[in-house]
Amino acid sequence: MKVYLKDDEWALIRKLRAEKAAAEKAEEFRMSTAETAAQFFRYLDQAGMGPSFSEFVNGFGYEGEDGKLVYEHVLQLRAVLWK
């Protein structure tokens, strides 16, 4: 049985799929950033250092293109966890 959808119905399906994909991508970013933060905090603790973007990239070795964004979120996590 074939079902024919109107353009507006297809548009709704595409919109919902895009929203779902964006939510999944955001969740993956949150989880990945949390894991990176935990690893970076351990690295800093073992090295006896404070955080810096230079250390995040050069010493810790973060290589993602989104380094600045991830680092900013890592600092936000640190601020919340170390109140």
Protein Blocks (a to p, Z undefined) as FASTA:
>chain_A
ZZdddfklmmmmmmmmmmmmmmmmmmmmmmmmmmmmmmmmmmmmmnopacdfklmmmmno
pabfklmmmmmmmmmmmmmmmZZ
